[in-house]
Structures are given as structure tokens and as C-alpha cells.
Amino acid sequence: MKLHTLTINLSLLSSLAASVAVLCLTGCNPSSPAPAGGGKLFGVSFQTLNNPFFVDVNQGLKAVVEARGDRLVTLDAQWNSLKQKNDVADLLQQQPAAIFINPVNWEGIKGTLVEAKRKKVPVIIVDAPVSDPELVLCQVASDNVEAGRLACEALAKVKPEAKLVILHLSVNKACIDRVAGFKAEMAKHPGMKLLDTQEGKGAAEAARPVMRDLLGRFPELDAAFPINDPSALGTISAIESAGRARQVTVVTVDGSREGAAAILAGKLHSTSAQFPREIGRLAAEKAYEQLAGKSVNKDIVVPVKLITKENAASLLEAK
């Protein structure tokens, strides 16, 4: 009987230990208590954390918040706007000092922003602007129009008569701006032709089958503009599987380590580099400025830089 009781208790302790370990590793439970010692609670919801760019944005936020003795709760919406809405709603119940949101859907987030405003919790939008900027404290994002323009300009230098496709993420304002910048530059190059625009969903696994289909439909296709590095890597995978490696020029936006490595390997022509840690740092600083009673600019634009084989190695070294 004593042995049986001991077994049950050990099992219970093991279960509790596992639960504690999971919470410690994730660090993203919105129901966790506020920091000890009176520190402030902040939260951030990303459209996905399956992208190194957003991991870096989070690091930029976290460095500023933790340096002040406060805590940042990080949530992953997993490309699901409903999950993002529910996650932020749970976080708002904790009355955080401020919330950072990287919206899945730039228009569908409005209800969440209204609720945050009602609860008097300031919201800072990171990377992907929203359709109702009056509901947020400020928006911190890359110059996405310029990023798209640089991508097209780079393509035009090597293929002025490119027959191209665009792999979009049309629910995301940052991506809408990138495509707008790309098309504005494309209008200056009458020899270029846009064959089709399809949803690549900003992810390698989603872009791969889309590009495979496009290659089958358009034998003349010789260039592609996926809107970020992950979808570019999926695009490249489809090109290689079709036996057309190095025949289709791919240009994109992000400036990740993976993108730089693909450039050096000769698989990706260029990527318009963003600076995600700087985006996170600036967003966190704006939150603290507002909490200190200072005025905050509504739109903070972070410059971008074209990365090609000439400077890709330096990007890898910098990261």
C-alpha cells in the first residue's frame, strides 16, 4: 500500500515538473502573473514565429523591455486571425502596460484594436500597418514600398524583359506595399511582363506548390517576386524540382540569414533587407515614451537595403 501511494505521488510530481518546464520554455502564457518587484507587463502577438524575421523583432522588443526590469509575453498567432484575436483578448484581461501587434489581417484586426482602446491599453503595430491607424499609438515598419521597388530595380538590371510572377500575401499591408512598390518600378520597364499574381501566404511550404503550378502553366516564366524570404525559398525549391535551377531569377524582401545564404549559393538573386531588431527596439522605446507622457510620432519608417552577392557575406557576418 505504501509503495502504491509513493508511485502515485511520484507520478504527480513528474507531471507537475513537466508542466513547469513547458511554461518556462515557452515564456508565452498570457495568464502568467506580472513580474515580481512591480515590473510592468507587456505583450506581443506575431502573425507567425515560424519566420526568423519575427523572432528577431521579438528579440529587439525583449531586449528593451527586460533591460528595464519588465516582462514581455510573446504569442504566436500561427497565421490564424481568430487565434490572434483570442490571444490578445486574453492578454488584455491582464491589463498590460502596452501591447505590440503584428497583425495577420491588416483589416480584420479592427475589433481587437477597438477593445484595447476601450481598456486604455496602448497598441503599437510592428512591421505590418493596419487599416485603422487612428486606433493605435503608432506603427513601426520597414519602408516596404521602397523594398518592393528595389527588388524590381534589381531584377530589371539582369532581366529587363522578364516574364514574371508575384507570390503575394494580400491580407498583409506590408506585402501590399511591397507589391505596389514593385509594380511602380516595373512601370518604368516596358519590356517586363507580369504573367500572374498568386497567394504564396508568406511561407515556404505554401509557396512551393503555387510556384510549381505557375511553372507548369507558363513555360516562358523566367522570374519571380515572392514577397518575403521564406516564400522565396519555397519558390526556389519548386524551381529546382522542375529542373529549372538558375533559369528563373528570384528577387524578394527580408534580408534573413537564410536569404543571404541562398544569394551566396547562387539560388536567389537579391533580397531587400529589413532590420527587424531595430523595428522591435524602436517599437518598445515608443511604448516607454508614451508611458512617460511624451508625444509619439504616428508612423516610424525603418529604411531598407538591397542585398546581392556583392554584400550578402557582410550581412551574414553582421547577424
MOCORGI-V665571 format. One record per pair of residues at least 12 apart in sequence whose ideal C-beta (glycine too) atoms are under 6 Angstrom apart, sorted by the first residue. I is the first residue (numbers start at 1). J is the second residue. Records with the same first field share a line. If there is no record, write none. Layout:
I->J ; J
This chain:
28->73 ; 74 ; 75
30->73 ; 90 ; 91
35->71
39->69 ; 70
40->70 ; 97
41->71 ; 94 ; 96
42->65 ; 72 ; 96 ; 97 ; 98
43->73 ; 91 ; 96 ; 99
44->61 ; 74 ; 100
45->75 ; 77 ; 84 ; 87 ; 88 ; 101
46->76 ; 102
47->77 ; 102 ; 104
48->79
49->76
51->230
52->256
53->254 ; 276
56->276 ; 277
57->126 ; 276 ; 279 ; 280
58->74
59->277
60->277 ; 280 ; 281
61->280 ; 284
64->281 ; 284
65->284
75->87
77->104
81->104 ; 105 ; 108
84->104
85->112
88->112
92->119
98->122 ; 287
99->121 ; 123
100->124 ; 126 ; 283
101->123 ; 125
102->126 ; 127 ; 128
103->128 ; 130
105->171
106->130 ; 131 ; 173
107->131
109->130
110->132
113->135
117->135
122->137 ; 290
123->136
124->137 ; 138 ; 283 ; 286 ; 287
125->139
126->140 ; 279 ; 283
127->141 ; 174
128->172 ; 173 ; 174
129->141 ; 173
137->290 ; 296
138->286 ; 296 ; 298
139->299
140->279 ; 282 ; 283 ; 300
142->274 ; 302 ; 304
143->301 ; 303 ; 304
144->174 ; 177 ; 178
145->177 ; 180 ; 181
146->304
147->178 ; 253 ; 272 ; 304
148->178 ; 181 ; 182
149->181 ; 185
150->272 ; 306
151->182 ; 225 ; 251 ; 272
152->182 ; 185 ; 186
153->185
154->251 ; 270 ; 306
155->223 ; 251
156->189
159->223 ; 249
160->189 ; 191
161->191
162->192 ; 223
163->193 ; 195 ; 220 ; 221 ; 222
164->223
165->195 ; 196 ; 214 ; 224
166->197 ; 225
167->200 ; 207 ; 226 ; 231
168->197 ; 199
169->201 ; 202 ; 227
175->227
178->227 ; 253
182->225
195->218
198->210
200->226 ; 231
202->228 ; 231
203->230
204->230 ; 233 ; 234
207->226 ; 231 ; 234 ; 235
208->234 ; 237 ; 238
211->235 ; 238
212->238
215->242
222->248
223->249
224->250
225->251
226->252
228->253 ; 254
229->252 ; 254 ; 256 ; 258 ; 259 ; 271
232->250 ; 252 ; 268
235->250
236->250 ; 267
249->269
250->268
251->269 ; 270
252->271
253->272
254->271
255->271 ; 273 ; 274 ; 307
257->319
259->271
260->312 ; 315 ; 316
263->309 ; 312
264->312
270->306 ; 308
271->307
272->304 ; 306
273->305 ; 307
274->304
275->302
278->302
279->302
282->300
